[in-house]
Amino acid sequence: MAQLPNLPRELKSIQVLARFSLRMAILMAFAAFGSIGFARSLVALLWMAAILSAVVGAIRREPPFDTVLNHWDELMAYAALCSLAVGFIRTAPV
């Protein structure tokens, strides 16, 4: 299988940001149609995205504290957004 030559580090980080943005748009679209409500659906989808990022990062053996963005950074972003959403769910009036 042919591999791409080493891309500049900045380009790789831009690709990760674009991938994260696209995934967030897809997650929010699916959460909008969730039967348990937008917030709860989004929390569940963010958890699944975080687990997926951890698995892919481990399979690809990406270093967790690299100088460029990778799947481990996506994991932390999904986990932070999930925690934020859970906080909003708990403080929202019923």
SVG drawing of the C-alpha trace seen along z (x, -y; Angstrom):
<svg xmlns="http://www.w3.org/2000/svg" viewBox="-40 -26 48 28">
<polyline fill="none" stroke="black" stroke-width="0.4" points="0.0,0.0 1.4,-3.4 1.8,-5.9 1.8,-9.6 5.0,-11.4 5.5,-13.1 3.1,-16.0 4.0,-19.2 3.0,-19.1 0.7,-22.1 -1.3,-20.4 -1.8,-17.4 -3.3,-19.6 -5.6,-21.3 -6.8,-17.9 -7.6,-16.9 -9.5,-20.1 -11.5,-19.6 -12.2,-16.0 -13.3,-17.1 -15.6,-19.8 -17.2,-17.5 -17.8,-14.8 -19.3,-17.4 -21.7,-18.5 -22.7,-14.9 -23.1,-14.2 -25.3,-17.3 -27.5,-16.3 -28.0,-12.8 -28.7,-14.2 -31.3,-16.5 -33.4,-13.5 -32.8,-11.5 -35.9,-10.3 -34.5,-11.0 -33.9,-14.7 -31.0,-16.6 -28.8,-17.0 -29.0,-13.4 -28.5,-12.1 -25.5,-14.4 -24.0,-13.1 -24.3,-9.5 -22.9,-10.3 -20.0,-12.2 -19.1,-9.3 -19.1,-7.0 -17.0,-9.4 -14.5,-9.6 -14.2,-5.8 -13.8,-5.6 -11.0,-8.2 -9.2,-6.3 -9.4,-3.0 -8.2,-4.6 -5.4,-6.4 -4.3,-3.2 -4.4,-1.2 -2.4,-3.8 0.0,-4.1 -0.2,-7.8 1.7,-9.5 -0.7,-11.1 1.3,-14.3 2.6,-14.9 3.4,-18.4 0.6,-18.1 -3.0,-17.3 -4.1,-13.6 -6.9,-11.3 -5.9,-11.7 -6.6,-15.4 -9.9,-14.6 -10.6,-12.3 -10.0,-15.1 -12.2,-17.5 -15.1,-15.0 -14.7,-14.3 -14.7,-18.0 -17.8,-18.7 -19.5,-15.6 -18.8,-16.9 -20.1,-20.3 -23.3,-18.9 -23.8,-16.7 -23.4,-19.8 -26.0,-21.7 -28.4,-18.7 -28.1,-18.6 -28.6,-22.3 -31.4,-22.7 -34.8,-23.3 -37.3,-20.5"/>
</svg>
